[in-house]
Amino acid sequence: MKIEVFSDFSCPFCYIAKRELERAIKEAGYTGQVDIEFKSYQIDPSASKEVGQNYYDYVMAHQNVTFEEAQQMMAGIIERAKEVDLPYNFAEMKKVHTENAHRLAKWTKQFGKEAAFIEALMAAHLIEGKDLNDKAVLLAVIKKLNLNVATAKEVLANPQAFMEELDKDRYDAQQIGVQSVPFFVFENRYGIKGAEPNEVFVRTLHQAAEIAGIKPTLN
């Protein structure tokens, strides 16, 4: 079955929902029967492309709250992330511009490394607090995936490289009314918005499997 995943690297709920989907695929018995297509979506295209702002500082300024209030606002997200074994670190997390990260993700797709790149970059940003505005951070992940760093540098140096692919994803999001992420489309029929509980993903997988004509393989 086909699942389209609209997400952004800077979205805490996107990583949580990604984990829920992966767990649901395994628990529902569809391992090896799912084709996931990642769609780029920028939550804040106006974010600075310079050094990423501390996330708590961003929340304080954007929401006009104190540091303690910002911590309280993020506490629920931290607990939700723990449910899927993701130790979020908002103290180190940055508010970043993700266009370069999305462009590189599209470049890695031709080598079959897109999923690994997305996973590694989400972990680097949301858990390790790495600044995705720093091209060195992006290239370090490219190196870990044994891809050509010099070619990746050329992609980053050309602001138009893979922009057509990003524009297509934006168009697709507009066509189906995606206004926030994460957003999942199953077999072009069923949708899940946000980091829903595991059972919602399992139920939707079974519904989509009926349309795709596949059956679960149970252990």
C-alpha positions as CSV (number, residue, x, y, z in Angstrom):
1,M,0.0,0.0,0.0
2,K,1.1,3.6,-0.6
3,I,1.4,6.1,2.2
4,E,2.2,9.8,1.5
5,V,3.8,11.6,4.5
6,F,3.8,15.4,4.6
7,S,6.2,16.5,7.3
8,D,8.9,19.0,8.3
9,F,12.2,18.5,10.0
10,S,11.5,21.3,12.5
11,C,8.1,19.7,13.6
12,P,8.3,17.9,16.9
13,F,5.0,16.1,16.3
14,C,6.2,14.9,12.9
15,Y,8.9,12.7,14.4
16,I,6.5,11.4,17.0
17,A,3.9,10.5,14.3
18,K,6.6,8.9,12.2
19,R,7.4,6.6,15.1
20,E,3.8,5.8,15.6
21,L,3.4,4.9,11.9
22,E,6.5,2.7,11.9
23,R,5.3,0.9,15.1
24,A,1.8,0.4,13.6
25,I,3.1,-1.1,10.4
26,K,5.0,-3.7,12.4
27,E,2.2,-4.4,14.8
28,A,-0.4,-4.6,12.1
29,G,1.6,-7.0,10.1
30,Y,2.4,-4.9,7.0
31,T,6.2,-4.9,7.2
32,G,7.6,-5.0,3.6
33,Q,4.2,-4.2,2.1
34,V,4.2,-0.4,2.5
35,D,5.6,2.1,0.1
36,I,6.2,5.4,1.9
37,E,6.5,8.6,-0.1
38,F,7.9,11.6,1.8
39,K,6.5,15.0,1.0
40,S,8.3,18.1,2.0
41,Y,6.4,20.8,3.9
42,Q,7.8,23.9,5.5
43,I,6.0,25.0,8.6
44,D,7.7,28.4,8.6
45,P,9.2,29.5,5.2
46,S,9.9,32.9,6.8
47,A,12.2,31.5,9.4
48,S,15.8,32.9,9.4
49,K,18.3,31.1,7.3
50,E,21.1,32.3,9.6
51,V,22.1,30.7,13.0
52,G,19.0,28.9,14.4
53,Q,17.3,30.7,17.4
54,N,17.0,28.8,20.7
55,Y,13.6,27.2,20.7
56,Y,12.6,28.5,24.1
57,D,13.7,32.0,23.1
58,Y,11.5,31.7,20.0
59,V,8.5,30.5,22.0
60,M,8.9,33.3,24.5
61,A,9.0,36.0,21.8
62,H,6.4,34.4,19.6
63,Q,3.9,33.6,22.4
64,N,4.8,36.5,24.7
65,V,5.4,34.2,27.6
66,T,8.0,33.8,30.3
67,F,10.7,31.1,30.2
68,E,8.8,29.1,32.8
69,E,5.6,29.3,30.8
70,A,7.5,28.2,27.6
71,Q,8.8,25.2,29.5
72,Q,5.3,24.3,30.6
73,M,4.0,24.6,27.0
74,M,6.7,22.2,25.8
75,A,6.3,19.7,28.7
76,G,3.3,17.9,27.1
77,I,5.2,17.4,23.9
78,I,8.2,16.1,25.8
79,E,6.0,13.5,27.6
80,R,4.3,12.5,24.3
81,A,7.7,12.0,22.7
82,K,8.8,9.8,25.6
83,E,5.8,7.5,24.7
84,V,7.6,6.5,21.5
85,D,11.1,6.6,23.0
86,L,12.2,10.0,21.7
87,P,14.1,12.0,24.3
88,Y,13.4,15.5,23.1
89,N,15.7,18.3,24.2
90,F,14.0,21.7,23.8
91,A,16.8,23.4,25.8
92,E,19.2,22.7,22.9
93,M,16.6,22.7,20.0
94,K,16.7,25.5,17.5
95,K,14.1,27.4,15.4
96,V,15.4,26.7,11.9
97,H,14.7,27.2,8.2
98,T,14.3,23.8,6.5
99,E,14.5,24.4,2.8
100,N,18.1,23.2,2.4
101,A,17.3,20.1,4.4
102,H,14.3,19.3,2.2
103,R,16.3,19.9,-1.0
104,L,19.0,17.5,0.2
105,A,16.4,14.9,1.1
106,K,15.2,15.0,-2.5
107,W,18.7,14.6,-3.7
108,T,19.3,11.5,-1.5
109,K,16.2,9.8,-2.9
110,Q,17.9,8.8,-6.1
111,F,20.3,6.7,-4.0
112,G,17.6,5.1,-1.9
113,K,18.8,7.0,1.2
114,E,15.9,9.5,1.7
115,A,14.3,7.6,4.6
116,A,17.6,7.2,6.4
117,F,18.5,10.9,5.8
118,I,15.1,12.1,7.2
119,E,15.4,9.8,10.2
120,A,19.0,11.0,10.9
121,L,18.2,14.7,10.5
122,M,15.1,14.6,12.7
123,A,17.2,12.9,15.4
124,A,20.0,15.4,15.0
125,H,17.6,18.3,15.3
126,L,15.0,17.3,17.8
127,I,17.1,15.1,20.1
128,E,20.7,16.4,19.7
129,G,19.7,20.0,19.2
130,K,21.7,20.4,16.1
131,D,21.2,23.6,14.0
132,L,19.8,22.6,10.6
133,N,20.7,26.1,9.3
134,D,24.3,25.0,9.6
135,K,25.2,23.3,6.3
136,A,28.0,21.4,8.1
137,V,25.3,19.6,10.1
138,L,23.5,18.6,6.9
139,L,26.7,17.4,5.3
140,A,27.8,15.4,8.4
141,V,24.6,13.3,7.9
142,I,25.4,12.9,4.2
143,K,28.8,11.6,5.1
144,K,27.4,9.2,7.6
145,L,25.2,7.8,4.9
146,N,28.3,7.3,2.7
147,L,27.0,9.7,0.0
148,N,29.2,12.1,-2.0
149,V,29.7,15.1,0.2
150,A,31.2,17.2,-2.6
151,T,28.1,16.7,-4.8
152,A,25.9,17.5,-1.8
153,K,27.8,20.8,-1.4
154,E,27.0,21.6,-5.0
155,V,23.3,21.0,-4.3
156,L,23.4,23.3,-1.3
157,A,25.4,26.0,-3.3
158,N,22.7,26.1,-6.0
159,P,19.5,27.5,-4.4
160,Q,17.4,26.3,-7.3
161,A,18.6,22.6,-7.1
162,F,15.6,20.3,-6.4
163,M,13.3,23.3,-5.9
164,E,11.0,21.9,-8.6
165,E,10.4,18.8,-6.4
166,L,9.6,21.0,-3.4
167,D,7.2,23.1,-5.5
168,K,5.4,19.9,-6.5
169,D,5.0,18.8,-2.9
170,R,3.6,22.2,-2.1
171,Y,1.2,21.9,-4.9
172,D,0.1,18.4,-3.8
173,A,-0.4,19.7,-0.2
174,Q,-2.6,22.6,-1.5
175,Q,-4.6,20.2,-3.7
176,I,-5.7,18.1,-0.7
177,G,-5.9,21.0,1.8
178,V,-2.9,20.2,4.0
179,Q,-2.5,23.2,6.3
180,S,-0.4,21.6,9.1
181,V,1.8,18.6,9.6
182,P,2.3,15.8,10.1
183,F,-0.3,14.7,7.6
184,F,-0.6,11.1,6.2
185,V,-2.5,10.0,3.1
186,F,-3.2,6.2,2.9
187,E,-3.9,4.8,-0.6
188,N,-5.1,8.3,-1.7
189,R,-8.3,7.6,0.4
190,Y,-7.7,7.9,4.1
191,G,-6.0,10.7,6.0
192,I,-4.5,11.1,9.5
193,K,-3.6,14.6,10.8
194,G,-1.2,15.0,13.7
195,A,0.5,12.5,16.0
196,E,-2.5,10.3,16.7
197,P,-2.4,7.3,19.0
198,N,-1.0,4.0,17.7
199,E,-4.4,2.4,17.4
200,V,-5.6,5.1,14.9
201,F,-2.6,4.2,12.6
202,V,-3.3,0.5,13.0
203,R,-7.0,0.9,12.1
204,T,-6.2,3.1,9.1
205,L,-3.6,0.7,7.9
206,H,-6.2,-2.1,7.9
207,Q,-8.7,0.0,6.0
208,A,-6.1,1.0,3.4
209,A,-4.9,-2.6,3.0
210,E,-8.4,-3.6,2.0
211,I,-8.3,-1.1,-0.8
212,A,-4.8,-2.1,-1.8
213,G,-5.8,-5.8,-1.8
214,I,-3.2,-6.9,0.7
215,K,-3.4,-8.9,3.9
216,P,-1.4,-8.6,7.1
217,T,1.3,-11.2,7.9
218,L,1.0,-12.0,11.6
219,N,3.8,-13.4,13.7
